Amino acid sequence: MAWNEPGGGGNRDPWSGGGRDQGPPDLDEVIRKLSDKFGSLLGGRRGGGGGGGGRSGSPGTPSSGFAGITVIVVVIALVGWLIASIYIVDEGTRGVVQRFGRYHTTTMPGPHLRLFPIDRVEIVNVEQRRFREIGYRSPDGTTVSPVRQSAVRSVPQEALMLTQDENIVDVRLAVQYQINDPRAYLFNISEPEAVLVQVVESAARETIGKSTMDFVLTEGRAEIVANIQVLSQRILDNYPPESLLVSEQETGSRGSGMQIVTVVLQDVQPPEEVQDAFADAIKAREDEQRFMNEAEAYANEVIPRARGQATRRLQEASAYREQVIAQAEGEASRFEQLLGAYRIAPEVTRERLYLETIEAVLMQASKVLVDVQGTNNLLYLPLDRLLRSGEASGTGTRATGGVLSEMPGASASVDDGGAIPRLRDLSRAREVR
């Protein structure tokens, strides 16, 4: 039915201004409606009344307005409490929940709910690597790389340590660590970094106190760093709770909750007062090592050569031995053969041996053969020229032939093949005479 149609139950035209009160809306009515809606949501309607939803009071009563405000406040408080109770743990961190000031649980990364305000959550980063310097302080204080000496400040009470041979060395360490147990890190110790410095310093003093100064300054650095890290970690893992009011059952276990990742030996040197003298000692040690290396190189050069010469001498001696033995065996065999021939024909063998001996002797000496039969010529022998000629040539055969060729009426023979028969004839002629 249209708004302005007759019989439609009054003027309901919105432009005519009829059919309703033009005053402001009733605030109590609005609050009451909201209260009824929230009441129905929370488990029932207010007031009792039959006949289809009678009211508990008139719209303008103060009790209904106070109840509505209370509900709104409760809802807002509930929403605020819920927002305050929700917390998020980021990746790489852990949430340590304390209830009434005591440890309750450790939460992993992700959204979680706590009972605010009785629960308090402390976020601990377990993946961050922290740095601590011992024996020195750098400007930034967060580096484990070797730093310049002019840019650091020495801490003598931490750096000066005593060695086994009662020498003092200046040791500078850089420790890199991270948290592996948030519960122990928060509840077992009150000042974790101070405890870390004391533990590493104590381990370094114990390790260096068992080593000599030369070992610490030269080849022992890697071993010393490894021992310091192992000993420090052992002490941190067994560190007891500091508070006497907190038991191990409440803290969970012994330990500091810190894991040492690396220990870097930045520098180790004698104190500044003796550095010049120690530099001289180091230089002398380097010279000694250099001389030893040179001597070793010379020995490596000479010894193989000497061994080669010794081997060659041994081989020559062995060859000479074989030669002498073979020659002796040959001589023995020849004498055995001569003995057999001598037993068969002694005179012939004796004569042959004599002639062979004379032949061997005369072949090595300068000689002049003269045939004196059938001539009365006086022979002139220039002995001085013969001697000089024999010294120059080593044999007198050629010189003798030249001298004799200059003598008229003289006949000479320098043929070794004919010398033996003539000597034989000469000896026979002498025997005949």
FIPA-796368 format. One line per field, with one value per residue (C-alpha): residue number from 1; residue in one letter; x, y, z. Coordinates in steps of 0.05 Angstrom, whole numbers, plus 5000, padded with zeros to 4 digits. Layout:
BEGIN
num = c(NUM/...);
residu = c(a/...);
px = c(X/...);
py = c(Y/...);
pz = c(Z/...);
! end
This chain:
BEGIN
num = c(1/2/3/4/5/6/7/8/9/10/11/12/13/14/15/16/17/18/19/20/21/22/23/24/25/26/27/28/29/30/31/32/33/34/35/36/37/38/39/40/41/42/43/44/45/46/47/48/49/50/51/52/53/54/55/56/57/58/59/60/61/62/63/64/65/66/67/68/69/70/71/72/73/74/75/76/77/78/79/80/81/82/83/84/85/86/87/88/89/90/91/92/93/94/95/96/97/98/99/100/101/102/103/104/105/106/107/108/109/110/111/112/113/114/115/116/117/118/119/120/121/122/123/124/125/126/127/128/129/130/131/132/133/134/135/136/137/138/139/140/141/142/143/144/145/146/147/148/149/150/151/152/153/154/155/156/157/158/159/160/161/162/163/164/165/166/167/168/169/170/171/172/173/174/175/176/177/178/179/180/181/182/183/184/185/186/187/188/189/190/191/192/193/194/195/196/197/198/199/200/201/202/203/204/205/206/207/208/209/210/211/212/213/214/215/216/217/218/219/220/221/222/223/224/225/226/227/228/229/230/231/232/233/234/235/236/237/238/239/240/241/242/243/244/245/246/247/248/249/250/251/252/253/254/255/256/257/258/259/260/261/262/263/264/265/266/267/268/269/270/271/272/273/274/275/276/277/278/279/280/281/282/283/284/285/286/287/288/289/290/291/292/293/294/295/296/297/298/299/300/301/302/303/304/305/306/307/308/309/310/311/312/313/314/315/316/317/318/319/320/321/322/323/324/325/326/327/328/329/330/331/332/333/334/335/336/337/338/339/340/341/342/343/344/345/346/347/348/349/350/351/352/353/354/355/356/357/358/359/360/361/362/363/364/365/366/367/368/369/370/371/372/373/374/375/376/377/378/379/380/381/382/383/384/385/386/387/388/389/390/391/392/393/394/395/396/397/398/399/400/401/402/403/404/405/406/407/408/409/410/411/412/413/414/415/416/417/418/419/420/421/422/423/424/425/426/427/428/429/430/431/432/433);
residu = c(m/a/w/n/e/p/g/g/g/g/n/r/d/p/w/s/g/g/g/r/d/q/g/p/p/d/l/d/e/v/i/r/k/l/s/d/k/f/g/s/l/l/g/g/r/r/g/g/g/g/g/g/g/g/r/s/g/s/p/g/t/p/s/s/g/f/a/g/i/t/v/i/v/v/v/i/a/l/v/g/w/l/i/a/s/i/y/i/v/d/e/g/t/r/g/v/v/q/r/f/g/r/y/h/t/t/t/m/p/g/p/h/l/r/l/f/p/i/d/r/v/e/i/v/n/v/e/q/r/r/f/r/e/i/g/y/r/s/p/d/g/t/t/v/s/p/v/r/q/s/a/v/r/s/v/p/q/e/a/l/m/l/t/q/d/e/n/i/v/d/v/r/l/a/v/q/y/q/i/n/d/p/r/a/y/l/f/n/i/s/e/p/e/a/v/l/v/q/v/v/e/s/a/a/r/e/t/i/g/k/s/t/m/d/f/v/l/t/e/g/r/a/e/i/v/a/n/i/q/v/l/s/q/r/i/l/d/n/y/p/p/e/s/l/l/v/s/e/q/e/t/g/s/r/g/s/g/m/q/i/v/t/v/v/l/q/d/v/q/p/p/e/e/v/q/d/a/f/a/d/a/i/k/a/r/e/d/e/q/r/f/m/n/e/a/e/a/y/a/n/e/v/i/p/r/a/r/g/q/a/t/r/r/l/q/e/a/s/a/y/r/e/q/v/i/a/q/a/e/g/e/a/s/r/f/e/q/l/l/g/a/y/r/i/a/p/e/v/t/r/e/r/l/y/l/e/t/i/e/a/v/l/m/q/a/s/k/v/l/v/d/v/q/g/t/n/n/l/l/y/l/p/l/d/r/l/l/r/s/g/e/a/s/g/t/g/t/r/a/t/g/g/v/l/s/e/m/p/g/a/s/a/s/v/d/d/g/g/a/i/p/r/l/r/d/l/s/r/a/r/e/v/r);
px = c(5000/5026/5046/4995/4937/4873/4862/4935/4941/4961/5008/5072/5102/5173/5170/5108/5140/5083/5079/5140/5172/5223/5265/5334/5340/5335/5405/5378/5340/5402/5441/5386/5384/5459/5455/5401/5442/5505/5464/5435/5506/5531/5477/5407/5360/5354/5288/5233/5165/5119/5078/5133/5192/5171/5224/5254/5243/5226/5272/5296/5319/5393/5406/5398/5447/5500/5495/5506/5568/5595/5587/5622/5680/5686/5687/5739/5781/5775/5798/5856/5877/5874/5918/5968/5971/5989/6063/6105/6174/6216/6259/6327/6301/6269/6217/6229/6163/6164/6102/6102/6176/6196/6213/6153/6170/6211/6173/6196/6188/6116/6054/6039/5991/6010/5970/5978/5999/6023/6067/6127/6164/6237/6261/6332/6369/6403/6432/6468/6543/6570/6642/6684/6756/6805/6870/6852/6795/6785/6746/6685/6693/6660/6716/6755/6801/6873/6871/6923/6964/6956/6879/6871/6877/6914/6885/6946/6907/6878/6935/6997/7007/7063/7094/7123/7194/7175/7171/7115/7077/7024/6966/6906/6846/6780/6722/6662/6603/6528/6472/6453/6409/6366/6340/6410/6434/6379/6374/6442/6486/6472/6527/6541/6594/6634/6632/6655/6714/6735/6728/6768/6821/6828/6834/6886/6928/6925/6944/7000/7026/7039/7078/7146/7155/7187/7130/7078/7112/7129/7097/7049/6996/6946/6952/6944/6881/6850/6865/6837/6772/6763/6779/6734/6675/6683/6681/6621/6582/6593/6582/6537/6478/6501/6440/6434/6359/6352/6362/6382/6312/6285/6339/6338/6413/6482/6519/6521/6480/6536/6572/6641/6646/6718/6777/6826/6895/6902/6972/7023/7089/7134/7120/7140/7199/7236/7213/7280/7320/7271/7275/7350/7340/7291/7339/7395/7348/7331/7405/7417/7362/7389/7459/7430/7392/7455/7495/7442/7440/7516/7513/7460/7507/7572/7548/7519/7583/7626/7583/7591/7666/7667/7626/7672/7734/7702/7686/7758/7786/7741/7763/7836/7827/7796/7852/7907/7874/7866/7938/7963/7922/7950/8022/8009/7981/8041/8090/8053/8059/8133/8144/8115/8159/8220/8210/8208/8267/8305/8361/8316/8268/8324/8353/8284/8271/8339/8327/8257/8283/8339/8290/8244/8301/8333/8267/8263/8334/8375/8423/8476/8493/8561/8586/8662/8679/8715/8730/8785/8752/8753/8684/8665/8606/8579/8552/8529/8486/8460/8440/8404/8369/8347/8319/8279/8248/8245/8279/8346/8329/8317/8375/8423/8406/8416/8485/8508/8485/8534/8594/8629/8644/8600/8540/8486/8419/8362/8312/8291/8273/8345/8377/8359/8391/8455/8460/8450/8506/8551/8541/8556/8619/8643/8630/8671/8729);
py = c(5000/5069/5117/5170/5123/5131/5078/5062/5072/5145/5190/5151/5194/5209/5278/5299/5295/5256/5189/5198/5242/5290/5293/5261/5185/5155/5136/5090/5053/5044/5019/4972/4942/4932/4902/4854/4833/4821/4787/4739/4726/4713/4663/4691/4750/4798/4802/4752/4762/4722/4743/4748/4786/4835/4883/4882/4956/5018/5044/5102/5066/5076/5001/4982/5036/5016/4943/4961/5003/4946/4897/4943/4953/4879/4865/4918/4892/4822/4843/4882/4824/4778/4826/4832/4757/4741/4744/4721/4689/4705/4655/4643/4663/4629/4654/4641/4645/4664/4654/4692/4706/4633/4594/4562/4540/4555/4569/4558/4607/4624/4656/4638/4656/4675/4691/4766/4795/4736/4711/4749/4729/4745/4735/4706/4704/4635/4644/4710/4704/4750/4773/4787/4812/4791/4828/4887/4931/4952/5014/4975/4915/4868/4840/4775/4793/4815/4889/4942/4952/5028/5022/4979/4992/4941/4913/4890/4856/4809/4804/4791/4717/4674/4616/4552/4578/4639/4688/4739/4743/4792/4751/4779/4735/4744/4697/4685/4651/4641/4620/4547/4542/4604/4578/4568/4633/4674/4638/4608/4670/4743/4772/4723/4764/4777/4703/4687/4733/4704/4633/4643/4683/4628/4574/4615/4625/4551/4531/4581/4565/4494/4517/4550/4619/4594/4545/4599/4649/4600/4534/4525/4576/4529/4478/4532/4560/4491/4476/4543/4531/4460/4479/4541/4503/4449/4501/4536/4471/4454/4525/4522/4569/4634/4645/4602/4611/4577/4502/4460/4432/4502/4523/4456/4439/4464/4507/4577/4565/4593/4555/4579/4579/4602/4628/4671/4687/4758/4770/4742/4776/4794/4856/4923/4930/4870/4870/4896/4842/4790/4815/4805/4735/4720/4746/4702/4642/4658/4664/4597/4566/4597/4570/4502/4503/4524/4469/4419/4442/4436/4366/4346/4369/4339/4273/4245/4266/4231/4170/4169/4175/4120/4075/4090/4074/4009/3990/4007/3967/3909/3912/3916/3857/3817/3838/3819/3753/3737/3757/3715/3656/3665/3668/3607/3570/3591/3567/3501/3494/3513/3462/3408/3430/3435/3364/3340/3382/3419/3448/3473/3503/3537/3567/3590/3623/3657/3684/3708/3744/3777/3797/3829/3866/3891/3915/3966/3992/4030/3984/3984/3921/3918/3864/3861/3803/3820/3892/3931/3998/4036/4050/4117/4116/4186/4166/4236/4240/4170/4186/4250/4214/4158/4207/4243/4183/4132/4080/4080/4042/4100/4143/4086/4071/4145/4147/4083/4105/4163/4118/4092/4019/4004/3959/3962/3929/3959/3906/3872/3810/3802/3822/3758/3710/3752/3752/3678/3670/3717/3676/3612/3642/3662/3591/3563/3609);
pz = c(5000/4983/5038/5020/5003/5046/5099/5103/5178/5182/5145/5137/5084/5104/5070/5107/5176/5206/5243/5290/5342/5313/5379/5391/5398/5468/5493/5546/5493/5451/5511/5530/5461/5461/5530/5508/5447/5488/5542/5491/5466/5537/5553/5565/5567/5625/5665/5669/5642/5603/5546/5495/5521/5574/5600/5669/5677/5642/5589/5630/5693/5715/5728/5655/5632/5683/5663/5590/5605/5647/5591/5542/5590/5602/5527/5515/5572/5546/5477/5507/5550/5490/5450/5507/5517/5445/5428/5369/5372/5311/5273/5306/5375/5435/5483/5557/5595/5669/5711/5777/5766/5758/5696/5664/5593/5530/5466/5395/5337/5320/5353/5425/5482/5553/5615/5621/5669/5710/5652/5627/5563/5549/5478/5470/5404/5398/5329/5338/5347/5400/5409/5469/5473/5527/5539/5495/5473/5401/5380/5356/5402/5352/5310/5312/5255/5270/5289/5285/5347/5345/5344/5406/5480/5522/5587/5626/5682/5630/5580/5622/5636/5665/5626/5652/5648/5690/5632/5621/5555/5531/5505/5468/5453/5416/5433/5389/5424/5420/5467/5465/5527/5540/5606/5636/5605/5640/5707/5724/5718/5729/5684/5627/5591/5654/5670/5599/5605/5672/5648/5583/5620/5672/5618/5580/5643/5658/5587/5580/5649/5625/5563/5554/5525/5460/5449/5460/5413/5357/5338/5395/5378/5346/5402/5455/5423/5418/5491/5514/5476/5503/5575/5573/5545/5598/5653/5623/5616/5690/5716/5778/5791/5824/5867/5930/5929/5861/5858/5798/5793/5782/5732/5696/5696/5710/5659/5632/5569/5525/5469/5447/5371/5361/5401/5361/5386/5361/5386/5435/5449/5507/5548/5517/5566/5538/5466/5439/5474/5452/5380/5383/5409/5354/5302/5330/5328/5256/5238/5272/5232/5168/5181/5195/5129/5091/5124/5108/5036/5032/5062/5012/4957/4982/5010/4945/4908/4960/4957/4881/4886/4938/4893/4835/4877/4900/4828/4806/4864/4846/4773/4793/4839/4783/4737/4786/4802/4728/4714/4772/4749/4679/4705/4747/4687/4645/4697/4701/4626/4629/4683/4639/4581/4626/4650/4578/4551/4605/4561/4507/4557/4595/4531/4508/4575/4572/4503/4519/4579/4540/4487/4537/4569/4505/4477/4532/4525/4472/4437/4383/4343/4308/4263/4276/4230/4165/4180/4214/4214/4278/4301/4331/4376/4396/4463/4482/4420/4431/4502/4482/4425/4472/4523/4468/4435/4491/4447/4415/4352/4304/4331/4328/4256/4238/4270/4239/4171/4175/4189/4126/4125/4183/4178/4231/4239/4279/4264/4327/4288/4265/4330/4365/4314/4312/4388/4385/4334/4373/4436/4398/4368/4437/4462/4404/4419);
! end
